[in-house]
Amino acid sequence: MKALPKTFFAAVSIAVVTAALAICPVFAAGPDVAGKTGQRYKFVVITHATAVPFFVPVRKGVEEAGKLVGADVTYTGPAGFDIQKQIDSIKSAIAQNVDGIATTMPDPTAFNDVVKEAMGRGIPVIALNADAPGSGRLAYIGQGNYEAGVSMGQQILKVVPGGGHLLLCIHTAGAENLEARIKGVRDVLDKQGGKYACRVVATGTDMVRAVGLISSAFQADPSIKGMFGVEDVTGSAIAQIIDRDDLKEKVAGGSFDLVADVLNAIEKGEMQFTIDQQPYLQGFQSVMELYLLKRYNLTPTDINTGVAPVTQENVAKVKELAAQGYR
């Protein structure tokens, strides 16, 4: 029998929870669950850039899962990308002796020591959104970033079919998850017989700076046929540039994630696609796996939250769900 994909199990989990909410109001009331089990767990979820709009549905998933199971869940982390501040947040959670930690791990080795410290204290650690497999974490919940990059590369072949010069934009050069996406894109384009030439533009997470750097790179090479961001900051910057400079007929655009600038640009035909990784699931399932481990000793398992291209064909429905914080 063919093995079912991990995204199937994620979908089943959501379906089961939804059914429970519909038929069992008592279970939906978090404090009642905690009262019946005699234990109200304390979890901390830490992300590497809490002010970035991408993490809004992650936080919503975290909070709704916490309410569902009657856990005290704290969502925290540095406002902008700062690995040391993120590690400090993890150490603070360890000092509080919480029942579990879920954290993004955007560097392949920086989190090794702090994860070892937490696990040595009996505090389980799960990675979400950005993974460091060698850290000793128990599971990873998020998109397969290389595969997601391949998906973007395939979309680029559709919207820039003849080849040409492209900008690949990244807010944090060296971030493991984002570099994996760029590699996926390049691997697709490099198989096209030299038709595509890519320049990588690293911008930082400040939107004004990102707009300025990408705009300057585009103006320096009038032959550029496409601008593509491998996360939401540069994707939003590209959307703003195309709209501001009326580039709709001159350049293709694509992104990751479902921020308003990008979705509006797709709806207006100013950008062609974005790649969704279903961040609500990343937050929700992280809390659920920590809870199930503590409550029932169920071993955490990796969950691939999927690759979901959004184009003009489905953007209206996706915008509706994004406005509610679920996409």
Backbone hydrogen bonds in HBPLUS format (Angstrom, degrees):
<---DONOR---> <-ACCEPTOR-->    atom                        ^
c    i                          cat <-CA-CA->   ^        H-A-AA   ^      H-
h    n   atom  resd res      DA  || num        DHA   H-A  angle D-A-AA Bond
n    s   type  num  typ     dist DA aas  dist angle  dist       angle   num
A0008-PHE N   A0005-PRO O   2.92 MM   3  5.43 141.5  2.08 110.1 120.7     1
A0009-PHE N   A0006-LYS O   3.05 MM   3  5.29 117.3  2.46 100.4 114.4     2
A0010-ALA N   A0006-LYS O   3.11 MM   4  6.51 151.9  2.19 148.6 156.8     3
A0011-ALA N   A0007-THR O   3.00 MM   4  6.21 157.4  2.05 145.0 150.4     4
A0012-VAL N   A0008-PHE O   2.86 MM   4  6.17 155.9  1.92 150.1 157.4     5
A0013-SER N   A0009-PHE O   2.90 MM   4  6.07 157.2  1.96 145.4 151.2     6
A0014-ILE N   A0010-ALA O   3.14 MM   4  6.46 159.4  2.19 148.9 153.0     7
A0015-ALA N   A0011-ALA O   2.93 MM   4  6.20 157.3  1.98 148.0 154.9     8
A0016-VAL N   A0012-VAL O   2.84 MM   4  6.09 159.4  1.89 156.8 161.5     9
A0017-VAL N   A0013-SER O   3.01 MM   4  6.23 162.5  2.04 149.8 154.6    10
A0018-THR N   A0014-ILE O   2.87 MM   4  6.08 159.7  1.91 150.4 156.2    11
A0019-ALA N   A0015-ALA O   2.95 MM   4  6.19 158.3  2.00 147.8 153.4    12
A0020-ALA N   A0016-VAL O   2.92 MM   4  6.18 154.7  1.98 147.6 154.9    13
A0021-LEU N   A0017-VAL O   2.94 MM   4  6.24 154.8  2.00 151.0 157.4    14
A0022-ALA N   A0018-THR O   3.03 MM   4  6.28 147.4  2.14 143.9 152.9    15
A0023-ILE N   A0019-ALA O   2.99 MM   4  6.22 155.6  2.05 155.4 160.2    16
A0024-CYS N   A0020-ALA O   2.85 MM   4  5.39 134.5  2.06 143.9 152.1    17
A0027-PHE N   A0024-CYS O   2.98 MM   3  5.50 124.3  2.30 112.3 124.9    18
A0028-ALA N   A0024-CYS O   3.30 MM   4  6.70 144.4  2.44 143.8 154.0    19
A0028-ALA N   A0025-PRO O   3.08 MM   3  4.97 121.7  2.44  90.9 106.1    20
A0029-ALA N   A0026-VAL O   3.17 MM   3  5.41 142.2  2.32 101.3 111.4    21
A0032-ASP N   A0029-ALA O   3.04 MM   3  5.65 130.9  2.29 118.4 130.4    22
A0033-VAL N   A0030-GLY O   2.99 MM   3  5.26 120.3  2.36 105.8 120.5    23
A0034-ALA N   A0030-GLY O   3.13 MM   4  6.49 162.0  2.16 157.8 162.5    24
A0035-GLY N   A0031-PRO O   2.90 MM   4  6.09 153.2  1.98 144.0 151.8    25
A0036-LYS N   A0032-ASP O   2.98 MM   4  6.20 154.2  2.05 148.1 153.8    26
A0037-THR N   A0033-VAL O   3.08 MM   4  6.34 155.2  2.14 153.1 159.5    27
A0038-GLY N   A0034-ALA O   2.95 MM   4  5.92 130.0  2.21 140.7 153.5    28
A0072-ASP N   A0041-TYR O   2.82 MM  31  6.14 160.8  1.86 172.6 171.6    29
A0099-ASP N   A0042-LYS O   2.66 MM  57  5.25 148.8  1.75 150.9 161.7    30
A0043-PHE N   A0072-ASP O   2.94 MM  29  6.31 154.6  2.00 150.4 158.8    31
A0074-THR N   A0043-PHE O   3.00 MM  31  6.44 158.9  2.04 149.7 154.5    32
A0044-VAL N   A0100-GLY O   3.08 MM  56  6.55 152.7  2.16 151.5 159.5    33
A0102-ALA N   A0044-VAL O   2.96 MM  58  6.41 158.8  2.01 155.5 161.2    34
A0045-VAL N   A0074-THR O   2.81 MM  29  6.18 166.3  1.83 166.4 170.4    35
A0076-THR N   A0045-VAL O   2.92 MM  31  6.34 161.5  1.95 162.7 168.1    36
A0046-ILE N   A0102-ALA O   2.82 MM  56  6.29 157.5  1.87 155.3 162.6    37
A0104-THR N   A0046-ILE O   3.02 MM  58  6.57 146.4  2.14 155.6 166.2    38
A0047-THR N   A0076-THR O   3.11 MM  29  6.67 151.5  2.19 155.2 159.2    39
A0052-VAL N   A0049-ALA O   3.05 MM   3  5.69 161.7  2.09 120.6 126.3    40
A0050-THR N   A0078-PRO O   2.89 MM  28  6.12 154.4  1.95 150.2 149.6    41
A0051-ALA N   A0079-ALA O   3.11 MM  28  4.77 160.6  2.15 121.3 125.8    42
A0055-PHE N   A0052-VAL O   3.07 MM   3  6.10 152.4  2.15 133.5 136.5    43
A0056-VAL N   A0053-PRO O   3.03 MM   3  5.58 170.9  2.04 123.5 125.8    44
A0059-ARG N   A0055-PHE O   2.95 MM   4  6.15 163.4  1.98 152.5 155.4    45
A0060-LYS N   A0056-VAL O   3.03 MM   4  6.33 155.0  2.09 147.0 154.6    46
A0061-GLY N   A0057-PRO O   2.91 MM   4  6.05 161.5  1.95 146.7 150.8    47
A0062-VAL N   A0058-VAL O   2.95 MM   4  6.23 156.2  2.00 150.0 157.0    48
A0063-GLU N   A0059-ARG O   2.89 MM   4  6.12 167.3  1.91 155.8 158.2    49
A0064-GLU N   A0060-LYS O   2.92 MM   4  6.06 163.1  1.95 153.1 157.7    50
A0065-ALA N   A0061-GLY O   3.01 MM   4  6.04 157.3  2.07 144.6 150.7    51
A0066-GLY N   A0062-VAL O   3.02 MM   4  6.20 157.0  2.07 146.4 153.2    52
A0067-LYS N   A0063-GLU O   3.04 MM   4  6.29 156.9  2.10 146.6 152.0    53
A0068-LEU N   A0064-GLU O   3.01 MM   4  6.12 154.3  2.08 141.5 148.9    54
A0069-VAL N   A0065-ALA O   3.12 MM   4  6.38 155.6  2.18 153.3 157.1    55
A0070-GLY N   A0066-GLY O   2.93 MM   4  5.79 115.0  2.36 137.8 153.4    56
A0071-ALA N   A0066-GLY O   2.92 MM   5  4.87 157.7  1.97 142.9 146.2    57
A0070-GLY N   A0067-LYS O   3.38 MM   3  5.08 148.8  2.49  92.2 101.0    58
A0086-GLN N   A0082-ASP O   3.00 MM   4  6.28 151.7  2.08 150.4 159.4    59
A0087-ILE N   A0083-ILE O   2.85 MM   4  6.14 158.3  1.90 153.9 159.3    60
A0088-ASP N   A0084-GLN O   2.89 MM   4  6.15 152.8  1.97 145.6 153.6    61
A0089-SER N   A0085-LYS O   2.97 MM   4  6.27 144.6  2.10 140.4 149.5    62
A0089-SER N   A0086-GLN O   3.09 MM   3  5.03 119.1  2.47  92.5 107.5    63
A0090-ILE N   A0086-GLN O   3.05 MM   4  6.46 150.0  2.15 146.5 154.5    64
A0091-LYS N   A0087-ILE O   2.89 MM   4  6.23 158.4  1.93 151.8 157.8    65
A0092-SER N   A0088-ASP O   2.92 MM   4  6.15 149.1  2.01 143.5 152.0    66
A0093-ALA N   A0089-SER O   3.07 MM   4  6.36 151.4  2.15 142.4 149.4    67
A0094-ILE N   A0090-ILE O   2.94 MM   4  6.29 152.7  2.02 149.1 157.0    68
A0095-ALA N   A0091-LYS O   2.91 MM   4  6.18 157.4  1.96 148.3 154.1    69
A0096-GLN N   A0092-SER O   3.09 MM   4  6.37 136.0  2.29 138.8 150.2    70
A0096-GLN N   A0093-ALA O   3.16 MM   3  5.08 128.0  2.45  91.8 105.5    71
A0098-VAL N   A0093-ALA O   3.47 MM   5  6.09 165.7  2.50 155.2 158.8    72
A0097-ASN N   A0094-ILE O   2.86 MM   3  5.02 154.4  1.93 106.5 114.8    73
A0101-ILE N   A0124-PRO O   2.95 MM  23  6.26 161.8  1.98 161.6 167.7    74
A0126-ILE N   A0101-ILE O   2.91 MM  25  6.38 152.7  1.98 149.7 158.8    75
A0103-THR N   A0126-ILE O   2.91 MM  23  6.44 154.3  1.98 160.4 167.2    76
A0128-LEU N   A0103-THR O   3.06 MM  25  5.79 147.6  2.17 117.8 123.6    77
A0105-MET N   A0130-ALA O   2.70 MM  25  4.93 144.0  1.82 123.6 132.5    78
A0176-GLU N   A0106-PRO O   2.94 MM  70  5.39 151.5  2.02 139.2 139.1    79
A0112-ASN N   A0109-THR O   3.13 MM   3  5.51 167.2  2.15 117.8 121.9    80
A0115-VAL N   A0111-PHE O   2.96 MM   4  5.99 157.2  2.02 157.3 163.4    81
A0116-LYS N   A0112-ASN O   2.99 MM   4  6.15 159.3  2.03 147.0 153.2    82
A0117-GLU N   A0113-ASP O   2.88 MM   4  6.14 150.8  1.97 144.5 152.9    83
A0118-ALA N   A0114-VAL O   2.99 MM   4  6.21 160.4  2.03 143.0 147.5    84
A0119-MET N   A0115-VAL O   2.87 MM   4  6.08 175.6  1.88 159.4 160.6    85
A0120-GLY N   A0116-LYS O   2.87 MM   4  5.89 149.0  1.96 141.6 150.7    86
A0121-ARG N   A0117-GLU O   3.15 MM   4  6.39 127.8  2.43 136.5 149.0    87
A0121-ARG N   A0118-ALA O   2.96 MM   3  5.16 137.9  2.14 101.3 113.7    88
A0123-ILE N   A0118-ALA O   2.94 MM   5  5.13 162.6  1.97 145.7 140.9    89
A0122-GLY N   A0119-MET O   2.99 MM   3  4.98 158.3  2.04 104.4 109.3    90
A0138-LEU N   A0125-VAL O   2.86 MM  13  6.05 174.9  1.87 172.5 170.7    91
A0127-ALA N   A0139-ALA O   2.91 MM  12  6.15 168.5  1.93 168.6 164.8    92
A0141-ILE N   A0127-ALA O   2.88 MM  14  6.29 152.7  1.95 143.9 152.1    93
A0130-ALA N   A0128-LEU O   2.67 MM   2  5.64 144.7  1.79 108.8  97.6    94
A0129-ASN N   A0141-ILE O   2.97 MM  12  6.35 152.2  2.05 144.7 146.5    95
A0135-SER N   A0132-ALA O   2.92 MM   3  5.55 165.0  1.95 131.0 132.7    96
A0303-ILE N   A0140-TYR O   2.97 MM 163  6.46 154.7  2.04 148.6 155.0    97
A0142-GLY N   A0303-ILE O   3.00 MM 161  6.42 153.6  2.07 167.7 175.6    98
A0305-THR N   A0142-GLY O   3.08 MM 163  5.05 152.7  2.16 100.7 109.1    99
A0148-ALA N   A0144-GLY O   2.89 MM   4  6.13 146.9  2.00 149.5 160.4   100
A0149-GLY N   A0145-ASN O   2.94 MM   4  6.17 147.7  2.05 141.6 149.6   101
A0149-GLY N   A0146-TYR O   3.04 MM   3  5.04 117.6  2.45  94.1 109.5   102
A0150-VAL N   A0146-TYR O   2.95 MM   4  6.36 150.2  2.04 148.7 157.3   103
A0151-SER N   A0147-GLU O   2.97 MM   4  6.29 151.7  2.05 143.0 150.4   104
A0152-MET N   A0148-ALA O   2.97 MM   4  6.35 152.1  2.05 145.2 152.5   105
A0153-GLY N   A0149-GLY O   2.87 MM   4  6.17 159.5  1.91 149.6 155.5   106
A0154-GLN N   A0150-VAL O   2.94 MM   4  6.25 151.6  2.02 149.7 157.0   107
A0155-GLN N   A0151-SER O   3.04 MM   4  6.34 148.9  2.14 144.3 152.8   108
A0155-GLN N   A0152-MET O   3.06 MM   3  5.02 117.0  2.47  94.4 110.2   109
A0156-ILE N   A0152-MET O   2.87 MM   4  6.18 153.0  1.94 153.3 161.3   110
A0157-LEU N   A0153-GLY O   3.08 MM   4  6.41 150.8  2.17 145.2 152.1   111
A0158-LYS N   A0155-GLN O   3.01 MM   3  5.18 128.7  2.29  98.2 112.0   112
A0159-VAL N   A0155-GLN O   3.09 MM   4  6.47 151.8  2.17 150.2 157.9   113
A0160-VAL N   A0156-ILE O   2.79 MM   4  5.68 147.6  1.89 157.8 162.7   114
A0163-GLY N   A0160-VAL O   3.40 MM   3  5.96 171.3  2.41 119.6 122.0   115
A0164-GLY N   A0195-LYS O   2.78 MM  31  6.08 141.8  1.92 137.5 146.6   116
A0197-ALA N   A0164-GLY O   3.10 MM  33  6.21 161.1  2.14 135.9 138.7   117
A0225-LYS N   A0165-HIS O   2.82 MM  60  5.86 165.2  1.84 163.6 162.6   118
A0166-LEU N   A0197-ALA O   2.81 MM  31  6.10 156.6  1.86 164.2 165.7   119
A0199-ARG N   A0166-LEU O   2.95 MM  33  6.31 157.9  2.00 153.3 159.3   120
A0167-LEU N   A0226-GLY O   2.94 MM  59  6.34 157.8  1.99 152.3 159.6   121
A0228-PHE N   A0167-LEU O   2.90 MM  61  6.13 160.5  1.94 156.7 162.9   122
A0168-LEU N   A0199-ARG O   2.86 MM  31  6.01 166.9  1.88 148.0 151.9   123
A0201-VAL N   A0168-LEU O   2.84 MM  33  6.20 154.2  1.91 148.1 155.4   124
A0169-CYS N   A0228-PHE O   2.76 MM  59  6.00 168.1  1.78 157.9 160.4   125
A0230-VAL N   A0169-CYS O   2.96 MM  61  6.21 163.9  1.99 172.2 169.8   126
A0170-ILE N   A0201-VAL O   2.95 MM  31  6.23 161.0  1.98 155.3 157.3   127
A0203-THR N   A0170-ILE O   3.03 MM  33  6.38 150.7  2.12 145.6 154.0   128
A0204-GLY N   A0171-HIS O   2.81 MM  33  4.41 129.8  2.06 116.1 128.3   129
A0175-ALA N   A0172-THR O   3.18 MM   3  5.76 166.1  2.20 133.8 136.0   130
A0179-GLU N   A0175-ALA O   2.89 MM   4  6.02 165.4  1.91 168.2 173.2   131
A0180-ALA N   A0176-GLU O   3.06 MM   4  6.17 148.4  2.17 142.8 150.9   132
A0181-ARG N   A0177-ASN O   3.31 MM   4  6.61 145.0  2.44 134.9 143.1   133
A0182-ILE N   A0178-LEU O   3.06 MM   4  6.43 160.3  2.10 150.4 155.1   134
A0183-LYS N   A0179-GLU O   2.93 MM   4  6.18 157.3  1.98 147.4 153.7   135
A0184-GLY N   A0180-ALA O   3.02 MM   4  6.26 153.7  2.09 142.7 149.5   136
A0185-VAL N   A0181-ARG O   2.94 MM   4  6.30 158.8  1.99 155.3 160.5   137
A0186-ARG N   A0182-ILE O   2.89 MM   4  6.12 173.4  1.90 157.5 159.1   138
A0187-ASP N   A0183-LYS O   2.87 MM   4  6.01 158.4  1.92 150.9 156.8   139
A0188-VAL N   A0184-GLY O   3.31 MM   4  6.53 150.0  2.40 142.2 148.5   140
A0188-VAL N   A0185-VAL O   3.16 MM   3  5.43 125.1  2.47 102.6 115.6   141
A0189-LEU N   A0185-VAL O   3.06 MM   4  6.36 169.5  2.07 158.1 160.6   142
A0190-ASP N   A0186-ARG O   2.70 MM   4  5.70 157.0  1.76 156.6 162.3   143
A0191-LYS N   A0188-VAL O   3.30 MM   3  5.66 152.1  2.38 104.8 112.6   144
A0192-GLN N   A0189-LEU O   3.09 MM   3  5.52 159.7  2.14 118.2 120.0   145
A0210-ALA N   A0206-ASP O   2.92 MM   4  6.14 155.2  1.98 150.7 158.8   146
A0211-VAL N   A0207-MET O   2.90 MM   4  6.14 165.2  1.93 157.2 159.6   147
A0212-GLY N   A0208-VAL O   3.09 MM   4  6.30 162.3  2.12 146.7 151.5   148
A0213-LEU N   A0209-ARG O   2.94 MM   4  6.15 165.4  1.96 156.3 159.3   149
A0214-ILE N   A0210-ALA O   3.02 MM   4  6.09 170.4  2.03 155.0 158.0   150
A0215-SER N   A0211-VAL O   2.95 MM   4  5.89 159.6  1.99 145.9 152.6   151
A0216-SER N   A0212-GLY O   2.99 MM   4  6.08 156.6  2.05 142.8 149.2   152
A0217-ALA N   A0213-LEU O   3.03 MM   4  6.22 156.5  2.09 143.9 150.2   153
A0218-PHE N   A0214-ILE O   2.95 MM   4  6.19 154.0  2.02 149.3 156.3   154
A0219-GLN N   A0215-SER O   2.95 MM   4  6.16 163.6  1.98 151.6 155.9   155
A0220-ALA N   A0216-SER O   3.01 MM   4  6.12 139.0  2.19 141.5 151.9   156
A0221-ASP N   A0218-PHE O   3.16 MM   3  5.52 154.8  2.23 108.0 115.5   157
A0224-ILE N   A0221-ASP O   3.14 MM   3  5.94 169.0  2.16 129.1 129.9   158
A0252-ALA N   A0225-LYS O   2.90 MM  27  6.20 171.5  1.90 138.5 139.7   159
A0227-MET N   A0252-ALA O   2.89 MM  25  6.30 155.7  1.95 150.9 154.8   160
A0254-GLY N   A0227-MET O   3.19 MM  27  6.70 146.6  2.31 146.8 151.9   161
A0229-GLY N   A0254-GLY O   3.01 MM  25  6.39 157.7  2.06 143.8 144.1   162
A0235-GLY N   A0231-GLU O   3.17 MM   4  6.15 143.9  2.31 137.8 148.5   163
A0236-SER N   A0232-ASP O   2.88 MM   4  5.91 157.8  1.93 143.1 147.5   164
A0237-ALA N   A0233-VAL O   3.01 MM   4  6.30 155.7  2.07 145.2 152.6   165
A0238-ILE N   A0234-THR O   2.90 MM   4  6.09 157.3  1.95 146.6 151.7   166
A0239-ALA N   A0235-GLY O   3.03 MM   4  6.30 157.2  2.08 146.2 152.5   167
A0240-GLN N   A0236-SER O   2.97 MM   4  6.26 157.9  2.02 151.2 156.6   168
A0241-ILE N   A0237-ALA O   2.96 MM   4  6.22 156.4  2.02 149.8 156.3   169
A0242-ILE N   A0238-ILE O   2.96 MM   4  6.15 171.3  1.97 158.8 160.2   170
A0243-ASP N   A0239-ALA O   3.11 MM   4  6.22 160.7  2.14 146.1 151.5   171
A0244-ARG N   A0240-GLN O   2.84 MM   4  5.88 167.2  1.86 150.0 154.5   172
A0245-ASP N   A0241-ILE O   2.93 MM   4  5.87 167.0  1.95 153.0 156.3   173
A0247-LEU N   A0242-ILE O   2.97 MM   5  4.76 164.1  2.00 137.3 142.6   174
A0246-ASP N   A0243-ASP O   3.44 MM   3  5.21 161.8  2.47  98.3 103.3   175
A0250-LYS N   A0247-LEU O   2.83 MM   3  5.03 154.5  1.89 113.1 121.8   176
A0251-VAL N   A0247-LEU O   3.09 MM   4  5.96 149.1  2.19 177.6 168.5   177
A0272-GLN N   A0253-GLY O   2.85 MM  19  5.81 163.1  1.88 153.4 154.8   178
A0255-SER N   A0273-PHE O   3.16 MM  18  6.55 137.4  2.35 127.5 139.8   179
A0275-ILE N   A0255-SER O   2.94 MM  20  6.37 137.4  2.13 123.8 135.0   180
A0257-ASP N   A0275-ILE O   2.77 MM  18  5.66 170.4  1.78 140.2 138.3   181
A0263-LEU N   A0259-VAL O   3.08 MM   4  6.33 169.6  2.09 160.5 163.8   182
A0264-ASN N   A0260-ALA O   2.88 MM   4  5.95 165.9  1.90 158.6 162.3   183
A0265-ALA N   A0261-ASP O   3.03 MM   4  6.15 150.6  2.12 138.4 146.8   184
A0266-ILE N   A0262-VAL O   2.93 MM   4  6.22 154.2  2.00 152.2 158.8   185
A0267-GLU N   A0263-LEU O   3.00 MM   4  6.20 160.4  2.03 146.7 152.2   186
A0268-LYS N   A0264-ASN O   3.00 MM   4  6.24 144.9  2.13 143.5 152.5   187
A0270-GLU N   A0265-ALA O   2.75 MM   5  4.88 142.0  1.89 158.4 154.8   188
A0271-MET N   A0265-ALA O   3.20 MM   6  5.27 145.5  2.32 108.0 105.7   189
A0269-GLY N   A0266-ILE O   3.05 MM   3  4.99 153.7  2.12 101.1 109.4   190
A0274-THR N   A0310-VAL O   3.01 MM  36  5.25 138.6  2.18 139.1 150.3   191
A0310-VAL N   A0274-THR O   2.75 MM  36  5.25 160.1  1.79 164.3 167.5   192
A0276-ASP N   A0308-ALA O   2.95 MM  32  4.90 167.5  1.97 125.6 128.3   193
A0308-ALA N   A0276-ASP O   3.03 MM  32  4.90 159.5  2.07 145.6 147.9   194
A0281-LEU N   A0278-GLN O   3.13 MM   3  5.78 129.6  2.39 114.7 124.3   195
A0282-GLN N   A0279-PRO O   2.98 MM   3  4.88 118.0  2.37  92.7 108.9   196
A0283-GLY N   A0279-PRO O   3.17 MM   4  6.56 156.0  2.23 157.1 160.3   197
A0284-PHE N   A0280-TYR O   2.90 MM   4  6.07 175.0  1.90 159.8 161.5   198
A0285-GLN N   A0281-LEU O   2.83 MM   4  5.60 163.8  1.86 144.9 150.2   199
A0286-SER N   A0282-GLN O   3.34 MM   4  6.09 142.9  2.48 126.0 135.0   200
A0287-VAL N   A0283-GLY O   3.38 MM   4  6.66 163.2  2.41 150.7 152.8   201
A0288-MET N   A0284-PHE O   3.05 MM   4  6.31 163.2  2.08 150.5 155.9   202
A0289-GLU N   A0285-GLN O   2.86 MM   4  5.92 160.1  1.90 146.6 151.0   203
A0290-LEU N   A0286-SER O   3.16 MM   4  6.37 158.4  2.21 144.1 149.8   204
A0291-TYR N   A0287-VAL O   2.90 MM   4  6.11 161.2  1.94 152.7 158.3   205
A0292-LEU N   A0288-MET O   2.85 MM   4  6.03 168.4  1.86 153.6 156.8   206
A0293-LEU N   A0289-GLU O   2.98 MM   4  6.04 148.0  2.08 140.7 149.1   207
A0294-LYS N   A0290-LEU O   3.02 MM   4  6.25 166.0  2.04 150.0 153.3   208
A0295-ARG N   A0291-TYR O   2.75 MM   4  5.83 166.3  1.76 160.6 165.1   209
A0296-TYR N   A0292-LEU O   2.94 MM   4  5.36 152.9  2.01 126.9 135.8   210
A0298-LEU N   A0292-LEU O   3.24 MM   6  5.64 177.8  2.24 122.9 122.9   211
A0297-ASN N   A0293-LEU O   2.85 MM   4  4.27 129.3  2.11 117.3 123.6   212
A0314-ASN N   A0311-THR O   3.20 MM   3  5.79 141.4  2.36 113.5 121.3   213
A0315-VAL N   A0311-THR O   2.99 MM   4  5.74 124.0  2.31 154.3 170.3   214
A0318-VAL N   A0314-ASN O   3.29 MM   4  6.48 164.6  2.32 152.3 156.9   215
A0319-LYS N   A0315-VAL O   2.82 MM   4  5.94 156.0  1.88 151.9 157.7   216
A0320-GLU N   A0316-ALA O   3.23 MM   4  6.49 152.5  2.31 142.2 148.7   217
A0321-LEU N   A0317-LYS O   3.22 MM   4  6.58 157.2  2.28 149.0 153.9   218
A0322-ALA N   A0318-VAL O   2.81 MM   4  6.02 152.3  1.89 151.1 160.2   219
A0323-ALA N   A0319-LYS O   2.95 MM   4  6.09 152.2  2.03 147.9 153.8   220
A0324-GLN N   A0321-LEU O   3.12 MM   3  5.17 135.9  2.32  95.8 108.0   221
A0326-TYR N   A0321-LEU O   3.10 MM   5  5.54 157.8  2.15 155.9 149.1   222
A0325-GLY N   A0322-ALA O   2.96 MM   3  4.97 154.4  2.03 101.9 110.2   223
